[in-house]
Amino acid sequence: MLCKGPLLLFSLATAFFLFLSLTLGVSESDFPSFQTSGEISNENDVVVSWGTKRFLAESPDDGESPLNSSLILAAKRTHRKDPLNNFKRYTGGWNISERHYWASVAFTAAPFFVVALIWFVIFALCLLFICICYCCCRRVPYGYSRVAYALSLILLILFTIAAVVGCIILYIGQGKFHSSTINTLDYVVHQANTTADSLRNISGYLAAAKLIAVDQVLLPGSVQTDIDRIQTKINSSANTLATKTEDNKDDIAGLVESVRLALIVLSAIMLLLAFLGFVLSIFGMQVFVYILVIFGWILVTGTLILCGIFLVLHNVTADSCVAMNQWVQHPLAHTALDDILPCVDNATAQETLTKSKEVTSQLVDVVNRVITNVSNNNFSPNFGPLYYNQSGPKLPTLCNPFYSDLTNRSCSTGEVDLSNATKVWKNYVCQVSSSGICSTTGRLTPAIYGQMAAALNVSFGLYHYGPFLVDLEDCDFVRQTFEDIYSVYCPGLQRYSKWVYIGLVMVGIAVLLSLTFWVIYGRERRHRVYTKEHMPKPSEGYEGNKPIYE
């Protein structure tokens, strides 16, 4: 009895699989839209607004300062079942160094892996059963149904078109997802390189400060020793930041390229498979159709596995975007991001900032001592090195931007600012004779003016990078980077990863149904041909149940 309906069993198995894939896959898929504002809640969490603050792990009554709090990132999104913890809900938030996080996010793709396994096993059993029936229970084909023939042909055409559309969506989606990912990586590398270059520039200014001498007046020896020590730390931080960012970018880019290649190959093979299967089915080449059915069986299994993998990739990307957005609100709080991208070595940043202020102030003092004690004094020729025939209006002193305690200071009347001092002082430069003595009215020789300009350039450079060092301390540079990624790059990553996911699902289900109707249409076509060949001719008649030949 079983051998009388192998195709019916095959069709029922396909229908069961399709129902299973739609119910499990859709119910467990994790594709919420990004939100830039709005409130989220959980039965164990206080309702908070993403636009203003993040989840706090500690209770509100523990008295701990918010700046020292531990924050659970993306708590709502990551509240998933954890198979490593008896399928209890994971509550640790986004943390890519936590195996329970990876287990919970991977579990979102479990339905696709289960469906792929069920499809592989059931389809294999169906093929085996059909082969046994055709080998052991061969029967003469019987009449066919015109409705079944037409319906199978129409559905075959529709599912082939759906497979083609799915391949197009998959190809376009993977291209855009690849571009969006690479653009994001390039932006992160650019930000890291900009930060590293700024650190190196500060190191260069500090090195130049050691060599500054204005009329043989140098920086104190203790300051030069401190510069050597801080330079080593700055260069180490800059090199580490640039190297690690570039290495991580190369690793991620390599993975993205591999995923892109796999998706391109898969879309091309699925498109070719759907087209060949349709053509061979139309022309009744059943042997080749059965061979394609075997290939399609394996490829559909692989496509379903890729659906699961890409769902995991999408969820991790979306979790990371939400985590960055929440971290931006409280960058100084302790989170899982601190272990991956700490804001900066605060001790080094503070020491660099302090030393930059100190060197700036010391250089200004050096210049002002020369102005006060040498340039603005009218020495007699007997004073040797201090005399170069200074004359004319007094030279204005340079504004020191810091007090002795290195707090910010405003310029006093009669002082020139760091930004325009060289222009002002140029009016006080005299012409000198061959012996280096001023032959015209002026307070500065070209040589002393050059030394003062060099000292001013270094001072202004260090002062200019002060805000940058402050940003390193309070994580402003990381905050800005994350804000840009979340607002500019994350929407594209989510949109195009969803395109790839939809394309994979469309291709998998369309090819699955197509190969089913290859077999069904082939059967109906074979029965149609057989019936036409064995139908009585118009010239034949019947007597009872037997034909009468004229």
Disulfide bonds with the S-S distance in Angstrom:
Cys321-Cys490 1.88
Cys343-Cys475 1.60
Cys399-Cys411 2.05
Cys430-Cys438 1.85
